[in-house]
């Protein structure tokens, strides 16, 4: 018998063992790590390639990893990310909604008609109640449309695939009938802020840093509360060093993202118009150099030797998406409703025998999906400052792709909210990068389709390995 001492082990085996111990101690999902790594590789690849074509001031000399592009990327991701949180619960329950894109178009058009043709003439353009009424109307309309899908699926016994496929076609017709292919614009001035439209549609550096510290405090409280809950149910505790690592990684992400969004100034002409509208004096002779100076940190609008700089901070649609993600994560993991959803997806027969009203649960999940589609419709139409009947075209495919890429199993019972939102970011990164590099639309569609199929294939391999 040959005895191999610890010092004789190969470095590869030692490293592999250390990595496994680290993952086991921190309980980090390897699929999540893989997705984050894929996002970073995509970002670096686009930046390097764009730098080779037209050198810029980006991190790697390109135009992708710049504060402006990353800020825009987060805003563009918001709409799909919001809808993906609801689609996770549907797919976990072994259901599907193919009508979300058409629903988005219909809701956006209905809100646009309400603002422009009804509330504007009735209350007066710019009235403070217009955007509130429009938002409430949109959310209620979305929930009702989702309720219809749920009732037909759960109580009429029609497969969700057929119900929502019919909805995809029918809701597109409704959107067309409302405006006959025209464009409804402009939206209410306050409503536009919900889509990141305009200089005031972001909260500025001061409030962004305040939110960052608040998020870090909430992360620390969540880790502490997690340890208490584990102790209460006598579940094995994570090592203290693992908790510190998780807190450190969270702090790096939170402060890193905040630093990026806080370093993006608005375009010089936008700053000039904002200064004139709000009576902010512009130093004489520097109008052509607006926004070019590096100014004091911590102020949204600061006077510089060379002009004015308006730093954006977090955009409102990004904050909406983050808030929805946090709320949906709480619902999915901390409420009986969420536990029933996962139980039903894991074994519908057993869930029903245990007393869960699976049909009513299905209706509620579809209603939640409809309300989230309405939130996405608000973000999308507000960002474009217009509503058209083609606004949500193909969004259903992007949402499903984001959810599947994020690790949700089409077989049901498995899926996470944060995974779906990361999947939405990955999808939007691919689309934004290819748009930045002027790829033809056909190539973008081929890449997105290929990534979706590859994600399902990887999920299948992972499940076989776990089994």
N, C-alpha and C positions, 0 to 999 in steps of 0.2 A: 504494500500500500504506500502510495506517495502522499506525503502531507505537504500541502502548500500553505506557507505562512501568509499572513495578511500583507506583508511587505512585498511578496512575490506576485500579488494579483496585478493584472494588467491595468494601466491607467483608465482604459475604456470602461472596464467593468466597475472600477471604483467610481468613476464619474456617473455611470448609469445608475448605480446604487444610490449615490447621493441625490441625483435628480429625482428618483422615485421616492426617496424619503422626504424630499422637499415638497413634492406634489401631494404626498399623503398627509404631511403635517399641515400644510396650508389649505388643503382641500380645493385647490384650484382645478377647474375642469380643463382637461387637456385639449378638448375641442375648442374651447374659448381661446386658449393660448394659441392654437393653430390659426384661428380666424384673425386674431389680433396680428399675428406674424404675417399673415397673408395681406392684411390691410397695409401694414408698414412696407412690405415688399412692393406692393402696387404703387404706393405713394412715391417711394424712392425711385422705382422704375420710370414712372411718368416724369418725375422731376429731372432725372438724369437725361432722359430722352429729349425732353423739351429744352434742356440746357444745351444739348448738342445742336438743336435746330436754331434756337435763338437765345443766347446766353442772357441771363437776367441776374437779379439780386437774391434768388432763392437760396435755401439752405445748401443745396448741391449745385448751385449755379443755374437752376432751371426756373420755370414759372409756376410749377405746381405747388411746391412747399413754400408758399408765400402767405403772409397773414391774410391778404385779400382773398386768395383762392380758397384757403382753408375755412375762412369765415363764411364765404359763399357756399362752400360745400356743406357745412353744417346746416345752413338755412335750407338748402335744397333737399337735404335728407329728412327734414322735419316731417313733411307731409306723409311720406311712405313709412317713416318710423312710427308715427302715431297709429296708422292703420295696421301695421304689423303686430302691434301689441294685442289688438283684438283678434287678429287672424290666428295668433298662437293658440288662444283658448278654443277657437273653433276647430282647428286641426287636431289639437289635443283630444277633443271630444269626438274625433273621427268625422267631422263635418267639414264643409268648405263653402266659401262665398265667392262666386265668380262675378258678382254684380257690383262690387265695391267701386270700380271705376265709373260705371254708368250712374251709380248712386251719387258719387261725388259730383259729376256733371249736373245732375238734376238738382241737388241741394244747392250748389253754387249758383246756378241759374235762378232758382227760386229766391234765394237771398238777394241776388242782384236786382231782380224785378221788384222785390219788395222795397229795397232801398231807393232805387232810381225812380220807379214809376208810381209807387204808393206812398211811402213814408216821406220822401223828399217833398213832393207837392203838398202833402197833408201837414207836416210839421215844420217844413222849411229846411232848406239845404243846410247841413252842418249842425242840426239839432242834436243835443247830447244824448237823446234817447234812441236815435236811429240805430246805432251799432249794437246797442244792448238788445233791442227788439229783434234785430236781424240774427244775432248769435243765438238767442233763445229759440227763435223760430227754426233755425237750421238744425239745432240739436234735437228738438222735438220731432221735426220732420224725419231726420235720420233714424231716430229710435222707432218711429212708426213704420218706416220702410223695412227696418230690420225685423220688427215684430211680425210684419206680414210674411217675410221669408221664414221666420221661425215657426209660425203657426202652420204654414203649408207643409213644412218639413216634419214637424213633431206630431201634429194632430191629423193632418190630411194624409200622412204617410208617403208623401212624394219625396224621392231622394233629393238631398240638398243640391247635388250637382245639377239636376234638372230644374229645380226651383230657381236657383241663382243664375243658371244659364238663360232661362227665360227672362229673369230680371235684368240681366245684362242687355238683352235686346229691347225689352219693354221700357226700361228706364231711359235708355238712349232716345227712344221715341218721345217720351215725356219731355225730356230736355229740349228736343228739337221743337216740339209743339209749343213750348212756352215762349220761345223767342224766334222761331222760324229761321234758325241759322244765323241770326244777327249777334252782335256783341253788345253786352250790357256794360256800360261804363259811364262815368267813373264811380267808384265806390265812395262811401262816406269817409271823410278824412281821418276819423279815429279808427274806423274799421280797418283801414289800410295798414295801420301800425301792427296789427296782429300777424301780418305776413312779412314783416321786416322791410316794409316799403317806406323809405324816407329816413332822414337823419335822426328823427325822434323815435324810430322803431327799435332802438337798442338802449340799454340802460346806462351806458358809460362805464369808464374804468372804476370809479369809486364804488358804485353799487355792485359791479362785477366782482371786485375783490371782497366786498362784504359777503356776497353770496358764496364765494369760494371758502371763506373761513367758516361760514355757517354749514356748508356741505361737509367740511372736514370734521366739524364738531358732531354733526349727525352721524358720520361714519364711525367716529370714536364711540358714540353712545350705542350704535348698533352692535359694535364688537363687544362692548361691555355687557349689553343686554343679552347677546348671544351666549356669553359665558355663564350668565346667571341662569338662563333657560336650560342650558346643558347640565348645569349643576343640579337644578331642580328635578330634572327627569333622570338624573344619574347617567348621562350620556358622556362618553369620553371627551375630555377637553383638548382643544388645540394647545400646543406648547406656547408659552408666552412669546418666544422669539418669532413664532409663526404669526401670531396676532400683530406683532410689531412690523413684520414684513408686509402684511396686508395693509396696515395703516400707512406705512411708508409708500407703498405702491399707489394707494389711493390718493395720497397727498401729491405725489408726483404728477399723476394724471390731472387732478383738479387744478393745481396751480399752473401746470404746463398749458392746459387748454385756456385757462383764464389769461395767462400772459400773451398767448397768441391772439385771442380776440381783442385784447386791450391794445395791441400794437398795430391795429388796422385803422388808418385814418380815412375819412371820406374823401372823395375826389375834390380837387380845388374848386370847381364850379359849384358843386353842391354846398360846400362850406361858404362860398361867397354869397349865394342866394339865401342861405340860412342866416348869415350875419346881417344881410340887408333887411330881411323880414323881421328880425328880432332886435334891431337897433344896436347891434354889436359893432363898435368902430373898427374899421380896417385901417391899418397903418398905411399912409399915403405912399403910392408908388410901388406897392408890393402885390397888387391884385393878381399879377401874372405869376407870382411865386407862392400862391396860397397852398398851405399844406405841405410845404417842402422842408420845413424846419423840424428839428428834434426838440421837443418842448418838455416842460415839467411833467412828471408823472402824477397821476392821481386826479386829474381834472378832465372832464369831458370836452370842454372847449377852453383852450388856453391861448393867451397872446404870446407871440414869439417875436423875436427880432425881425423875422422875415415874413410874418403874417399870422394866420390863425390855423390851428389844427383841431379837428373834431375827431376824437377817438371813439370808436363804436362801443366796445364791450360786447356783452352777450346780446344777441338779437332776441326779440320777443318770441318769434316762432320756435327758436331753439329752447328757450325757457319753457314754452308750452309743451314741447316734445319731452323734455326732461321730467316735467311735472307729471305728464301722463305716464311715462315709464315708471316713475317711482310709485304712483298710485296703483297702476296695474300690477306691479310686482308685489305690492302689499296685498292686493285682492287675490292674486294667484297663490300666494304662499302663506298668508296670515288669516284668511277668512274661511268659514265653512263653505261658502260659495266656490272659492277656488279649489278647495279640497274635493268637493263634489265633482267639479269639472274633471280633475285628473283621475278620480276614481271611476267616473263614467267612461272616460277614454281608455283606461286600463282594462276594464272589464264591464261593459254595459249591463250584462245580465246580472252579475253579482251586485252592481250598484243599485239596480232596480229592486232586487230581492232584499237589499239592506234597508230599503225605505226611502231612497232618493227618488223624487219625482223627476225622472229624467226628461220627460217631455216639456214640462214647464221650465226646467233648467236650460233646455235647448233654446226655448223662446227667449229667455233672458240673455243668453250669450249672443244670440243674433241681434237683439235690441242693443246690447252694449256695442257690438260691431257697428251697427248703424250710427250710433251716437259718435263713435270715434271717426267714422267716415265724415260726419258733419264737421268735426273739428279740423280734419284735413282739408275739407272743402273751404272752410274759413281761411286757413293758412294760404292755400293755393290761390283762391280768388283775390284775397287781400294783397298778396305779393304781386300779382299781375295787374291789380287795380281794374280787373275786368272779369266777366264770366261769359263763357261760350259753351255750346253743347258738346264740344270735343275736349273739354278741360281735363277729364280724367281718363282719357283714352289709354288703354293698355296698363293702367295702374294696378288692375287686379293681378296681372302677371308679375309685375315687379314686387307687389306685396307678398304673393305666394313664394316667389323666388327668395326674397329676403328672409322669410320665416324658415324655409327649408335650409337655406345656407346657414342660418343661425342655429341649426341643430334640432329643430322640431321634427319629430318623426311623423311621416304620413300614415303610419300604422296606428297613431294615437297614443295618448298616455304620457308622452315625453316632450318637453319643450320648455324654454325659458324666455321671459320677456326681454332681458338684456341681450340674450343671444340673437333674438329677432332684430333688435335695434342695431346691433353690430352688423348683422346681415344687411340691413338697409343701408348702413354707412358704406359697406363694401360694394354693394350694387351701385350706389350713387358715385362712389369713387371711380369705378370703372367707366361709368357714363360721362362724368365730368372730365376725366383725364382724356378720354378719346375725343370729346368735344373740343377740349383745349388744343389737342394736336390735329384738329380738323380731319378726324376719321370720317369716312362716309357712313351714313346711317345704316346701310346694309351690314357693314362690318361690326358696328356697335351691337346690332341685334344678334348677330352670330356669336359674338363673345358672350353676351348675357345668357343666351340659350345654352351655350357650352358650359358656362360656369354653373348654371342650375343643374344640368345633368350630372356634372362632376360632383356637385355637392351631395346629391342623392346617392351617387355611387360610393362616396366616402362614408356617408352615414350607414349604408348597408355593410360596408367592411367593418366599421366600428362596432356595429351590433353583433356581427358574427364573432368578432374578437372577444366582446364582453361575454357572450354566451359560452 
